[in-house]
């Protein structure tokens, strides 16, 4: 596989407390500085978008691992949370926590332990996590529910 290119277009109106507009394939959002950093909190923030990229990559990777093992009767939801701290006088992401809740049918041919293992392995295989890993700690706290 050769190189892949991804493009995002952005525009900004106003000063630090203004708003931006970001577009990409399948993406059309308003953005601003978050309220947590004394901004207007309109639309999405860069922090939320970074966490969203990590969340999306994690979900795709976990879905691929489940699919590659031909496991059926599984669905999941993932809540991801980022922790930002001031480090050496600069704001930096310290950690991203993925909290997947995995639902399995009672007749699914997979163990709870195997799904918990896949949930943890998916984060280690996610290329967004691997790209960010040098400066952000990642964790996974899976919960599997037989429905």
Secondary structure per residue as TSV (DSSP state, phi and psi in degrees):
chain	resnum	aa	ss	phi	psi
A	1	X	-	360.0	131.1
A	2	X	-	-82.3	-170.8
A	3	X	-	-68.4	148.3
A	4	X	-	-116.8	145.2
A	5	X	-	-118.2	140.1
A	6	X	-	-128.6	138.1
A	7	X	-	-126.1	139.4
A	8	X	-	-130.7	135.7
A	9	X	E	-109.2	135.4
A	10	X	E	-134.7	152.5
A	11	X	E	-141.6	154.9
A	12	X	E	-135.9	140.3
A	13	X	E	-122.6	126.4
A	14	X	S	95.7	-168.0
A	15	X	S	-89.9	-154.5
A	16	X	T	-55.5	-31.8
A	17	X	T	-94.6	15.6
A	18	X	S	-80.9	-163.6
A	19	X	E	-131.6	152.8
A	20	X	E	-116.9	166.8
A	21	X	E	-132.1	128.6
A	22	X	E	-123.9	132.0
A	23	X	E	-131.8	142.6
A	24	X	E	-156.2	176.6
A	25	X	T	-56.4	118.3
A	26	X	T	75.6	10.8
A	27	X	E	-135.1	130.4
A	28	X	E	-152.3	96.8
A	29	X	E	-134.3	158.1
A	30	X	E	-96.1	145.5
A	31	X	E	-141.2	155.2
A	32	X	-	-160.5	176.8
A	33	X	-	-67.7	135.1
A	34	X	-	-71.1	157.5
A	35	X	G	-59.3	-31.6
A	36	X	G	-60.0	-22.5
A	37	X	G	-113.7	30.4
A	38	X	T	61.4	33.0
A	39	X	S	-100.6	-178.2
A	40	X	-	-74.6	-19.5
A	41	X	-	65.4	35.4
A	42	X	-	-94.6	125.7
A	43	X	S	70.1	-149.4
A	44	X	B	-91.1	156.8
A	45	X	-	-110.6	161.9
A	46	X	H	-57.2	-34.7
A	47	X	H	-64.3	-45.5
A	48	X	H	-63.6	-38.2
A	49	X	H	-68.0	-36.9
A	50	X	H	-64.9	-44.4
A	51	X	H	-64.5	-39.4
A	52	X	H	-62.2	-41.0
A	53	X	H	-62.4	-43.1
A	54	X	H	-65.3	-43.8
A	55	X	H	-60.2	-47.3
A	56	X	H	-63.6	-45.5
A	57	X	H	-62.8	-42.1
A	58	X	H	-60.3	-45.7
A	59	X	H	-63.6	-42.7
A	60	X	H	-63.0	-42.5
A	61	X	H	-65.7	-44.1
A	62	X	H	-63.9	-43.1
A	63	X	H	-61.3	-40.1
A	64	X	H	-64.9	-41.0
A	65	X	H	-64.7	-41.1
A	66	X	H	-65.6	-44.8
A	67	X	H	-64.3	-43.7
A	68	X	H	-61.8	-25.8
A	69	X	T	-94.9	6.0
A	70	X	T	54.3	38.9
A	71	X	-	-86.7	125.9
A	72	X	-	-112.8	164.3
A	73	X	S	77.3	29.6
A	74	X	E	-124.6	137.3
A	75	X	E	-139.7	163.0
A	76	X	E	-155.4	160.3
A	77	X	E	-128.0	148.2
A	78	X	E	-132.7	125.8
A	79	X	E	-102.5	125.9
A	80	X	E	-119.0	139.4
A	81	X	E	-130.7	133.5
A	82	X	E	-106.9	143.1
A	83	X	E	-114.8	122.5
A	84	X	E	-111.4	131.9
A	85	X	E	-130.7	161.0
A	86	X	E	-87.8	118.5
A	87	X	E	-124.0	122.7
A	88	X	T	52.6	40.3
A	89	X	T	78.3	3.5
A	90	X	E	-124.2	143.0
A	91	X	E	-73.4	130.7
A	92	X	E	-144.3	148.9
A	93	X	E	-69.7	128.4
A	94	X	E	-96.4	-37.1
A	95	X	E	-157.2	148.2
A	96	X	E	-125.5	125.2
A	97	X	E	-110.0	124.3
A	98	X	E	-100.7	131.4
A	99	X	E	-123.9	82.9
A	100	X	E	-78.2	139.2
A	101	X	E	-112.1	118.0
A	102	X	E	-108.4	127.4
A	103	X	E	-105.9	131.5
A	104	X	E	-127.8	145.0
A	105	X	-	-70.0	148.1
A	106	X	T	-58.1	-28.1
A	107	X	T	-95.1	8.1
A	108	X	-	-64.6	140.2
A	109	X	S	-92.4	61.8
A	110	X	S	-153.9	147.3
A	111	X	-	-90.7	157.0
A	112	X	H	-58.3	-42.5
A	113	X	H	-61.3	-39.5
A	114	X	H	-65.4	-41.9
A	115	X	H	-67.0	-38.6
A	116	X	H	-62.0	-41.2
A	117	X	H	-62.5	-46.0
A	118	X	H	-62.7	-38.2
A	119	X	H	-60.7	-40.7
A	120	X	H	-73.0	-42.5
A	121	X	H	-65.3	-31.7
A	122	X	H	-61.1	-39.2
A	123	X	H	-65.3	-39.3
A	124	X	H	-68.7	-24.5
A	125	X	H	-94.8	-14.6
A	126	X	-	-66.8	125.4
A	127	X	H	-71.7	-26.9
A	128	X	H	-67.2	-43.9
A	129	X	H	-59.7	-44.1
A	130	X	H	-65.3	-33.2
A	131	X	H	-67.9	-38.7
A	132	X	H	-90.7	-13.3
A	133	X	T	-55.2	-28.8
A	134	X	T	-62.9	-21.7
A	135	X	T	-127.6	-6.1
A	136	X	-	-127.8	135.3
A	137	X	E	-86.7	137.8
A	138	X	E	-114.4	149.6
A	139	X	E	-144.4	157.5
A	140	X	E	-132.2	132.7
A	141	X	-	-127.6	82.5
A	142	X	-	-75.4	151.8
A	143	X	E	-134.8	124.1
A	144	X	E	-108.7	132.3
A	145	X	E	-123.9	125.4
A	146	X	E	-85.6	120.8
A	147	X	-	-110.6	360.0
